[in-house]
């Protein structure tokens, strides 16, 4: 019985595609953060697009923010943290998006915020992660690494919330949809 299992295992392994070749990077941390950015920006932008405009005021309970407020919060967080990460000027106009901001404005704003994050992350290397970042010219007592880890964790948290809101409204979230 054991030899048959070994033959079956060897056969199965030989028919599977080889894993992609691992290529060492000079910047493994920031390269990984850029990969997270690509995936999470797609997920969060798609989620914002999928929710119907009339559901942007939806929230499961009074204690939770509305879907529109969630999108505005993502925009604000992206703009603040990514401007710190990339040492970019902060667009302060997005920091006060009202709760009643319409869907089309919020979708454009989330797209723009991820463009800013892409620009910021493109400028950063692993050797810069220990540097202190500043916001609007003021020191914040935080390393660039802490800002990168914070924003990538925020994207996962925010996507989880957005996906839950979509499901509660009968909409399949982006990562649950069949691949095209």
Phi and psi in degrees as GROMACS dihedral restraints (atoms count N, CA, C in turn):
[ dihedral_restraints ]
;  ai    aj    ak    al  type     phi  dphi    fc
    3     4     5     6     1   -60.5    20    10
    4     5     6     7     1   -47.5    20    10
    6     7     8     9     1   -59.7    20    10
    7     8     9    10     1   -35.1    20    10
    9    10    11    12     1   -65.6    20    10
   10    11    12    13     1   -40.3    20    10
   12    13    14    15     1   -64.3    20    10
   13    14    15    16     1   -41.9    20    10
   15    16    17    18     1   -63.3    20    10
   16    17    18    19     1   -42.1    20    10
   18    19    20    21     1   -64.8    20    10
   19    20    21    22     1   -43.8    20    10
   21    22    23    24     1   -62.6    20    10
   22    23    24    25     1   -44.6    20    10
   24    25    26    27     1   -62.0    20    10
   25    26    27    28     1   -44.9    20    10
   27    28    29    30     1   -63.4    20    10
   28    29    30    31     1   -39.4    20    10
   30    31    32    33     1   -64.2    20    10
   31    32    33    34     1   -45.7    20    10
   33    34    35    36     1   -62.1    20    10
   34    35    36    37     1   -44.0    20    10
   36    37    38    39     1   -65.3    20    10
   37    38    39    40     1   -36.4    20    10
   39    40    41    42     1   -72.9    20    10
   40    41    42    43     1   -22.0    20    10
   42    43    44    45     1   -89.3    20    10
   43    44    45    46     1   -10.3    20    10
   45    46    47    48     1   -84.5    20    10
   46    47    48    49     1   149.2    20    10
   48    49    50    51     1   -65.8    20    10
   49    50    51    52     1   144.3    20    10
   51    52    53    54     1   -67.1    20    10
   52    53    54    55     1   144.0    20    10
   54    55    56    57     1   -65.3    20    10
   55    56    57    58     1   156.4    20    10
   57    58    59    60     1   -61.1    20    10
   58    59    60    61     1   148.0    20    10
   60    61    62    63     1   -67.6    20    10
   61    62    63    64     1   132.8    20    10
   63    64    65    66     1   -78.1    20    10
   64    65    66    67     1   129.4    20    10
   66    67    68    69     1  -120.7    20    10
   67    68    69    70     1   113.5    20    10
   69    70    71    72     1   -58.3    20    10
   70    71    72    73     1   148.4    20    10
   72    73    74    75     1  -119.5    20    10
   73    74    75    76     1   149.6    20    10
   75    76    77    78     1   -73.9    20    10
   76    77    78    79     1   -25.9    20    10
   78    79    80    81     1  -126.1    20    10
   79    80    81    82     1    66.2    20    10
   81    82    83    84     1   -64.2    20    10
   82    83    84    85     1   -33.2    20    10
   84    85    86    87     1   -72.8    20    10
   85    86    87    88     1   -51.8    20    10
   87    88    89    90     1   -70.7    20    10
   88    89    90    91     1   -30.9    20    10
   90    91    92    93     1   -64.0    20    10
   91    92    93    94     1   -41.7    20    10
   93    94    95    96     1   -65.8    20    10
   94    95    96    97     1   -41.7    20    10
   96    97    98    99     1   -61.3    20    10
   97    98    99   100     1   -38.7    20    10
   99   100   101   102     1   -65.2    20    10
  100   101   102   103     1   -36.6    20    10
  102   103   104   105     1   -65.8    20    10
  103   104   105   106     1   -41.1    20    10
  105   106   107   108     1   -61.5    20    10
  106   107   108   109     1   -43.7    20    10
  108   109   110   111     1   -56.8    20    10
  109   110   111   112     1   -46.0    20    10
  111   112   113   114     1   -60.2    20    10
  112   113   114   115     1   -48.5    20    10
  114   115   116   117     1   -68.9    20    10
  115   116   117   118     1   -47.3    20    10
  117   118   119   120     1   -70.2    20    10
  118   119   120   121     1   -34.1    20    10
  120   121   122   123     1   -64.2    20    10
  121   122   123   124     1   -40.9    20    10
  123   124   125   126     1   -62.1    20    10
  124   125   126   127     1   -47.0    20    10
  126   127   128   129     1   -61.4    20    10
  127   128   129   130     1   -46.4    20    10
  129   130   131   132     1   -72.8    20    10
  130   131   132   133     1   -38.4    20    10
  132   133   134   135     1   -66.2    20    10
  133   134   135   136     1   -44.6    20    10
  135   136   137   138     1   -60.2    20    10
  136   137   138   139     1   -40.9    20    10
  138   139   140   141     1   -62.2    20    10
  139   140   141   142     1   -43.4    20    10
  141   142   143   144     1   -62.6    20    10
  142   143   144   145     1   -37.1    20    10
  144   145   146   147     1   -72.6    20    10
  145   146   147   148     1   -35.7    20    10
  147   148   149   150     1   -69.5    20    10
  148   149   150   151     1   -35.1    20    10
  150   151   152   153     1   -69.4    20    10
  151   152   153   154     1   125.3    20    10
  153   154   155   156     1   -62.2    20    10
  154   155   156   157     1   148.4    20    10
  156   157   158   159     1   -55.1    20    10
  157   158   159   160     1   -38.3    20    10
  159   160   161   162     1   -73.1    20    10
  160   161   162   163     1    -5.2    20    10
  162   163   164   165     1  -104.7    20    10
  163   164   165   166     1     3.6    20    10
  165   166   167   168     1   -67.6    20    10
  166   167   168   169     1   -17.2    20    10
  168   169   170   171     1   -91.1    20    10
  169   170   171   172     1     0.3    20    10
  171   172   173   174     1   -72.7    20    10
  172   173   174   175     1   138.4    20    10
  174   175   176   177     1  -150.6    20    10
  175   176   177   178     1   138.9    20    10
  177   178   179   180     1   -64.2    20    10
  178   179   180   181     1   -28.4    20    10
  180   181   182   183     1  -149.0    20    10
  181   182   183   184     1   164.3    20    10
  183   184   185   186     1   -60.9    20    10
  184   185   186   187     1   -29.8    20    10
  186   187   188   189     1   -74.7    20    10
  187   188   189   190     1   -16.2    20    10
  189   190   191   192     1   -99.3    20    10
  190   191   192   193     1   151.1    20    10
  192   193   194   195     1   -75.1    20    10
  193   194   195   196     1   156.8    20    10
  195   196   197   198     1   -69.7    20    10
  196   197   198   199     1   163.8    20    10
  198   199   200   201     1   -60.1    20    10
  199   200   201   202     1   -42.7    20    10
  201   202   203   204     1   -60.6    20    10
  202   203   204   205     1   -41.5    20    10
  204   205   206   207     1   -65.6    20    10
  205   206   207   208     1   -36.3    20    10
  207   208   209   210     1   -60.9    20    10
  208   209   210   211     1   -46.8    20    10
  210   211   212   213     1   -62.7    20    10
  211   212   213   214     1   -44.0    20    10
  213   214   215   216     1   -60.8    20    10
  214   215   216   217     1   -40.9    20    10
  216   217   218   219     1   -62.8    20    10
  217   218   219   220     1   -42.1    20    10
  219   220   221   222     1   -60.2    20    10
  220   221   222   223     1   -45.6    20    10
  222   223   224   225     1   -58.2    20    10
  223   224   225   226     1   -49.2    20    10
  225   226   227   228     1   -63.9    20    10
  226   227   228   229     1   -43.6    20    10
  228   229   230   231     1   -64.3    20    10
  229   230   231   232     1   -45.6    20    10
  231   232   233   234     1   -57.2    20    10
  232   233   234   235     1   -48.0    20    10
  234   235   236   237     1   -63.8    20    10
  235   236   237   238     1   -43.7    20    10
  237   238   239   240     1   -69.2    20    10
  238   239   240   241     1   -52.9    20    10
  240   241   242   243     1   -70.4    20    10
  241   242   243   244     1   -41.1    20    10
  243   244   245   246     1   -69.2    20    10
  244   245   246   247     1   -32.2    20    10
  246   247   248   249     1   -65.3    20    10
  247   248   249   250     1   -35.5    20    10
  249   250   251   252     1   -67.7    20    10
  250   251   252   253     1   -46.6    20    10
  252   253   254   255     1   -59.1    20    10
  253   254   255   256     1   -44.9    20    10
  255   256   257   258     1   -96.9    20    10
  256   257   258   259     1     5.3    20    10
  258   259   260   261     1    53.1    20    10
  259   260   261   262     1    50.1    20    10
  261   262   263   264     1  -107.6    20    10
  262   263   264   265     1   155.2    20    10
  264   265   266   267     1   -65.7    20    10
  265   266   267   268     1   143.8    20    10
  267   268   269   270     1   -89.7    20    10
  268   269   270   271     1   126.4    20    10
  270   271   272   273     1   -79.6    20    10
  271   272   273   274     1    96.9    20    10
  273   274   275   276     1   -72.1    20    10
  274   275   276   277     1   -16.3    20    10
  276   277   278   279     1   -63.6    20    10
  277   278   279   280     1   -27.5    20    10
  279   280   281   282     1   -84.0    20    10
  280   281   282   283     1    -9.0    20    10
  282   283   284   285     1   -73.0    20    10
  283   284   285   286     1   -13.3    20    10
  285   286   287   288     1  -125.9    20    10
  286   287   288   289     1    47.9    20    10
  288   289   290   291     1   -69.3    20    10
  289   290   291   292     1   122.9    20    10
  291   292   293   294     1   -68.1    20    10
  292   293   294   295     1   156.4    20    10
  294   295   296   297     1   -59.2    20    10
  295   296   297   298     1   -22.4    20    10
  297   298   299   300     1   -96.0    20    10
  298   299   300   301     1    12.1    20    10
  300   301   302   303     1   -59.1    20    10
  301   302   303   304     1   129.2    20    10
  303   304   305   306     1   -69.1    20    10
  304   305   306   307     1   157.9    20    10
  306   307   308   309     1   -53.0    20    10
  307   308   309   310     1   -49.8    20    10
  309   310   311   312     1   -60.2    20    10
  310   311   312   313     1   -35.8    20    10
  312   313   314   315     1   -69.2    20    10
  313   314   315   316     1   -42.0    20    10
  315   316   317   318     1   -68.5    20    10
  316   317   318   319     1   -38.5    20    10
  318   319   320   321     1   -64.4    20    10
  319   320   321   322     1   -43.2    20    10
  321   322   323   324     1   -62.7    20    10
  322   323   324   325     1   -39.1    20    10
  324   325   326   327     1   -69.1    20    10
  325   326   327   328     1   -38.6    20    10
  327   328   329   330     1   -69.1    20    10
  328   329   330   331     1   -37.6    20    10
  330   331   332   333     1   -60.3    20    10
  331   332   333   334     1   -47.4    20    10
  333   334   335   336     1   -62.4    20    10
  334   335   336   337     1   -39.9    20    10
  336   337   338   339     1   -64.4    20    10
  337   338   339   340     1   -36.5    20    10
  339   340   341   342     1   -75.1    20    10
  340   341   342   343     1   -26.5    20    10
  342   343   344   345     1   -64.7    20    10
  343   344   345   346     1   -41.8    20    10
  345   346   347   348     1   -63.0    20    10
  346   347   348   349     1   -44.1    20    10
  348   349   350   351     1   -62.7    20    10
  349   350   351   352     1   -40.8    20    10
  351   352   353   354     1   -62.0    20    10
  352   353   354   355     1   -44.0    20    10
  354   355   356   357     1   -62.1    20    10
  355   356   357   358     1   -43.3    20    10
  357   358   359   360     1   -64.9    20    10
  358   359   360   361     1   -48.8    20    10
  360   361   362   363     1   -66.0    20    10
  361   362   363   364     1   -29.6    20    10
  363   364   365   366     1   -65.3    20    10
  364   365   366   367     1   -24.9    20    10
  366   367   368   369     1   -87.1    20    10
  367   368   369   370     1   -10.9    20    10
  369   370   371   372     1  -102.6    20    10
  370   371   372   373     1   139.0    20    10
  372   373   374   375     1  -119.7    20    10
  373   374   375   376     1   164.2    20    10
  375   376   377   378     1   -58.1    20    10
  376   377   378   379     1   -33.1    20    10
  378   379   380   381     1   -66.1    20    10
  379   380   381   382     1   -15.9    20    10
  381   382   383   384     1   -95.5    20    10
  382   383   384   385     1    -4.1    20    10
  384   385   386   387     1   -66.5    20    10
  385   386   387   388     1   -24.9    20    10
  387   388   389   390     1   -83.3    20    10
  388   389   390   391     1    -8.0    20    10
  390   391   392   393     1   -72.2    20    10
  391   392   393   394     1   147.7    20    10
  393   394   395   396     1   -77.3    20    10
  394   395   396   397     1   139.3    20    10
  396   397   398   399     1   -99.6    20    10
  397   398   399   400     1   162.0    20    10
  399   400   401   402     1  -132.7    20    10
  400   401   402   403     1   158.6    20    10
  402   403   404   405     1  -126.3    20    10
  403   404   405   406     1   120.4    20    10
  405   406   407   408     1    53.6    20    10
  406   407   408   409     1    42.4    20    10
  408   409   410   411     1    80.2    20    10
  409   410   411   412     1    -0.3    20    10
  411   412   413   414     1  -108.1    20    10
  412   413   414   415     1   136.5    20    10
  414   415   416   417     1   -65.5    20    10
  415   416   417   418     1   142.5    20    10
  417   418   419   420     1  -117.4    20    10
  418   419   420   421     1    -0.2    20    10
  420   421   422   423     1    67.7    20    10
  421   422   423   424     1    34.7    20    10
  423   424   425   426     1  -139.3    20    10
  424   425   426   427     1   143.2    20    10
  426   427   428   429     1   -81.1    20    10
  427   428   429   430     1   161.0    20    10
  429   430   431   432     1   -61.9    20    10
  430   431   432   433     1   -37.0    20    10
  432   433   434   435     1   -59.6    20    10
  433   434   435   436     1   -43.7    20    10
  435   436   437   438     1   -61.8    20    10
  436   437   438   439     1   -40.1    20    10
  438   439   440   441     1   -65.6    20    10
  439   440   441   442     1   -40.4    20    10
  441   442   443   444     1   -64.4    20    10
  442   443   444   445     1   -45.6    20    10
  444   445   446   447     1   -65.4    20    10
  445   446   447   448     1   -41.5    20    10
  447   448   449   450     1   -60.0    20    10
  448   449   450   451     1   -48.0    20    10
  450   451   452   453     1   -68.5    20    10
  451   452   453   454     1   -39.5    20    10
  453   454   455   456     1   -67.0    20    10
  454   455   456   457     1   -36.4    20    10
  456   457   458   459     1   -66.4    20    10
  457   458   459   460     1   -40.6    20    10
  459   460   461   462     1   -59.7    20    10
  460   461   462   463     1   -42.1    20    10
  462   463   464   465     1   -59.9    20    10
  463   464   465   466     1   -42.5    20    10
  465   466   467   468     1   -64.3    20    10
  466   467   468   469     1   -44.2    20    10
  468   469   470   471     1   -62.8    20    10
  469   470   471   472     1   -46.5    20    10
  471   472   473   474     1   -67.2    20    10
  472   473   474   475     1   -37.3    20    10
  474   475   476   477     1   -66.6    20    10
  475   476   477   478     1   -39.8    20    10
  477   478   479   480     1   -58.0    20    10
  478   479   480   481     1   -44.1    20    10
  480   481   482   483     1   -64.6    20    10
  481   482   483   484     1   -47.7    20    10
  483   484   485   486     1   -60.4    20    10
  484   485   486   487     1   -43.0    20    10
  486   487   488   489     1   -62.5    20    10
  487   488   489   490     1   -39.6    20    10
  489   490   491   492     1   -64.0    20    10
  490   491   492   493     1   -44.7    20    10
  492   493   494   495     1   -61.4    20    10
  493   494   495   496     1   -41.1    20    10
  495   496   497   498     1   -62.0    20    10
  496   497   498   499     1   -49.0    20    10
  498   499   500   501     1   -60.6    20    10
  499   500   501   502     1   -39.4    20    10
  501   502   503   504     1   -65.7    20    10
  502   503   504   505     1   -15.5    20    10
  504   505   506   507     1  -107.4    20    10
  505   506   507   508     1    16.8    20    10
  507   508   509   510     1    73.8    20    10
  508   509   510   511     1    22.9    20    10
  510   511   512   513     1  -114.5    20    10
  511   512   513   514     1   127.7    20    10
  513   514   515   516     1   -73.1    20    10
  514   515   516   517     1   124.5    20    10
  516   517   518   519     1   -67.8    20    10
  517   518   519   520     1   160.5    20    10
  519   520   521   522     1   -51.9    20    10
  520   521   522   523     1   -43.3    20    10
  522   523   524   525     1   -76.4    20    10
  523   524   525   526     1    -9.4    20    10
  525   526   527   528     1   -98.5    20    10
  526   527   528   529     1    -4.8    20    10
  528   529   530   531     1   -80.4    20    10
  529   530   531   532     1   147.4    20    10
  531   532   533   534     1   -61.4    20    10
  532   533   534   535     1   145.4    20    10
  534   535   536   537     1   -67.3    20    10
  535   536   537   538     1   143.0    20    10
